[in-house]
Amino acid sequence: MLLLAFFSDKGVPKTGLSPIIDVWEDDATHVVNAQNMTEIAGGFYKYDFGGYDESEEYSIRADGGVALAANDRYVYGTNEVGQVTEDLTDIKGTGFVKDTDSLVDIRPETDKIIYILGLVQENFRLKDQVYNAEGNLTSATIRIYGLAADCDADVSEIAEYTMTAAYDVSGNCTSYKVTKV
């Protein structure tokens, strides 16, 4: 895992430094102790943290050295594993498992990726369309599916939505709404 640091001198990117980096685990174990960083360009420096463990939370501090004023000398950060993992779990979830022919719904509200794909019209079906006298679509049913075969057969939908639209006298759409059933 590459750890990056950016140094500036009074707001101007600073090159030609020899920064060092320290890394601590959240239990205060000092896992990287004053290791040299390599200059990339434009004020950026890197350190290849070969011992990085994605399940650990780290505190990171890089020291640009005495050539910099105190307020520019140190940069720091964390990898915030807990929040990132929570966010990714919330998005991905474990809502569906694939068997030989379809997806089996085990937790329908947790696998948000499948909902997102459906709503960007992957395995998406528009049904029961209603049009006004001018030929404008005013309502319909939208269904999303985990598999293309399910969409083709209109079986095992993951979610269903109602779409409504309204138009002004010129035929311009003035309202468009999609709500989950």
C-alpha positions as CSV (number, residue, x, y, z in Angstrom):
1,M,0.0,0.0,0.0
2,L,1.4,3.4,-1.0
3,L,1.2,6.1,1.6
4,L,1.3,9.6,0.2
5,A,2.2,12.9,1.7
6,F,2.1,16.4,0.3
7,F,4.4,19.1,1.6
8,S,4.3,22.8,0.8
9,D,6.3,25.8,2.0
10,K,3.9,28.7,2.7
11,G,1.4,27.2,0.3
12,V,3.9,26.4,-2.5
13,P,4.5,22.7,-3.3
14,K,7.9,21.8,-1.8
15,T,10.3,19.5,-3.7
16,G,13.8,18.3,-2.8
17,L,12.9,17.2,0.8
18,S,13.9,14.0,2.5
19,P,10.8,13.3,4.6
20,I,10.4,10.4,7.0
21,I,7.2,8.6,7.9
22,D,5.9,7.0,11.1
23,V,2.8,4.7,11.4
24,W,1.0,3.5,14.5
25,E,-1.7,0.9,14.9
26,D,-4.7,2.0,17.0
27,D,-3.2,0.1,20.0
28,A,-0.1,2.4,19.9
29,T,2.1,-0.2,18.2
30,H,4.7,1.7,16.2
31,V,4.8,-0.3,13.0
32,V,6.7,2.1,10.7
33,N,9.5,4.0,12.5
34,A,11.1,7.0,10.8
35,Q,11.3,5.4,7.4
36,N,12.5,7.5,4.4
37,M,9.9,8.6,1.8
38,T,10.6,8.9,-1.9
39,E,9.8,12.0,-3.9
40,I,7.3,11.7,-6.6
41,A,6.9,15.3,-8.0
42,G,5.2,18.6,-7.3
43,G,5.5,18.3,-3.5
44,F,4.2,14.7,-3.3
45,Y,6.2,11.9,-1.6
46,K,5.5,8.2,-1.1
47,Y,6.3,5.3,1.1
48,D,5.5,1.7,0.2
49,F,4.0,0.2,3.3
50,G,4.5,-3.5,2.6
51,G,3.1,-4.6,5.9
52,Y,-0.3,-2.8,5.4
53,D,-3.2,-4.8,6.8
54,E,-6.6,-3.5,5.5
55,S,-8.3,-4.6,8.7
56,E,-6.1,-2.5,10.9
57,E,-6.6,1.2,11.7
58,Y,-3.5,3.3,11.4
59,S,-2.4,6.8,12.4
60,I,0.2,8.2,10.0
61,R,2.5,11.1,10.4
62,A,5.1,12.3,7.8
63,D,7.9,14.8,8.8
64,G,9.1,17.0,5.9
65,G,12.2,18.0,7.9
66,V,13.8,21.1,9.4
67,A,13.9,22.9,6.1
68,L,10.2,23.6,6.6
69,A,8.5,26.0,9.0
70,A,6.7,24.2,11.9
71,N,3.3,24.7,10.4
72,D,4.4,23.1,7.1
73,R,6.7,20.4,8.5
74,Y,4.2,17.7,9.5
75,V,1.3,16.1,7.7
76,Y,-0.8,13.4,9.1
77,G,-3.8,11.2,8.5
78,T,-5.5,7.9,9.2
79,N,-6.9,5.1,7.0
80,E,-10.3,5.1,8.8
81,V,-10.9,1.4,8.2
82,G,-14.0,1.2,10.3
83,Q,-15.9,3.9,8.5
84,V,-14.8,2.7,5.0
85,T,-15.7,-0.9,5.8
86,E,-19.0,0.2,7.2
87,D,-19.8,2.3,4.2
88,L,-18.8,-0.4,1.7
89,T,-20.8,-3.0,3.7
90,D,-23.8,-0.7,3.6
91,I,-23.6,-0.4,-0.1
92,K,-22.7,-4.0,-1.0
93,G,-24.4,-5.9,1.7
94,T,-25.1,-9.6,1.3
95,G,-28.7,-9.5,0.1
96,F,-28.7,-12.0,-2.7
97,V,-27.1,-15.3,-3.4
98,K,-27.0,-16.9,-6.9
99,D,-28.2,-20.4,-7.4
100,T,-28.3,-22.1,-10.8
101,D,-31.2,-20.2,-12.3
102,S,-31.9,-17.1,-10.3
103,L,-31.1,-14.9,-7.3
104,V,-32.5,-16.0,-3.9
105,D,-33.5,-12.9,-1.9
106,I,-32.2,-13.3,1.7
107,R,-32.0,-9.7,2.8
108,P,-33.7,-7.5,0.1
109,E,-32.8,-4.1,1.6
110,T,-29.1,-4.6,2.0
111,D,-27.7,-5.2,-1.4
112,K,-27.8,-1.7,-2.7
113,I,-25.5,-2.3,-5.6
114,I,-28.2,-4.5,-7.3
115,Y,-30.8,-1.7,-6.7
116,I,-28.4,0.9,-8.2
117,L,-27.8,-1.3,-11.2
118,G,-31.5,-1.8,-11.7
119,L,-32.3,1.9,-11.4
120,V,-29.7,2.7,-14.1
121,Q,-31.6,0.3,-16.2
122,E,-29.6,-2.9,-15.9
123,N,-32.1,-5.8,-15.9
124,F,-34.9,-3.2,-15.9
125,R,-38.4,-3.6,-17.3
126,L,-41.0,-0.9,-17.9
127,K,-44.6,-2.3,-17.8
128,D,-48.2,-1.2,-17.7
129,Q,-47.5,2.1,-19.5
130,V,-50.3,4.7,-19.6
131,Y,-50.1,7.7,-22.1
132,N,-52.2,10.9,-22.3
133,A,-54.0,12.1,-25.4
134,E,-50.8,13.8,-26.6
135,G,-48.8,10.5,-26.4
136,N,-46.8,11.4,-23.3
137,L,-46.1,8.7,-20.8
138,T,-48.0,9.5,-17.6
139,S,-47.5,6.4,-15.5
140,A,-45.9,3.0,-15.6
141,T,-44.5,0.2,-13.4
142,I,-40.8,-0.3,-13.3
143,R,-39.3,-3.7,-12.2
144,I,-35.7,-4.5,-11.6
145,Y,-34.2,-8.0,-11.6
146,G,-30.9,-9.6,-10.5
147,L,-30.5,-11.6,-13.7
148,A,-31.2,-10.9,-17.4
149,A,-33.1,-14.2,-17.8
150,D,-35.4,-13.1,-14.9
151,C,-36.0,-9.8,-16.6
152,D,-36.8,-11.5,-19.9
153,A,-39.3,-13.9,-18.2
154,D,-40.6,-11.2,-15.9
155,V,-40.1,-13.4,-12.8
156,S,-38.3,-12.9,-9.4
157,E,-38.1,-9.1,-9.5
158,I,-36.0,-7.6,-6.8
159,A,-38.1,-4.4,-6.5
160,E,-41.0,-2.7,-8.1
161,Y,-41.6,1.1,-8.6
162,T,-44.4,3.3,-9.7
163,M,-43.5,6.0,-12.2
164,T,-45.8,9.1,-12.7
165,A,-45.3,12.1,-14.9
166,A,-47.3,15.3,-15.6
167,Y,-47.0,17.7,-18.5
168,D,-48.0,21.4,-19.1
169,V,-50.2,22.5,-22.1
170,S,-47.1,22.7,-24.3
171,G,-46.3,19.0,-23.6
172,N,-43.3,19.8,-21.4
173,C,-42.7,17.5,-18.5
174,T,-43.4,19.4,-15.2
175,S,-43.2,16.5,-12.8
176,Y,-41.6,13.1,-12.9
177,K,-41.6,10.8,-9.9
178,V,-40.5,7.2,-9.2
179,T,-41.5,5.6,-5.9
180,K,-40.9,2.2,-4.5
181,V,-44.0,0.0,-4.1
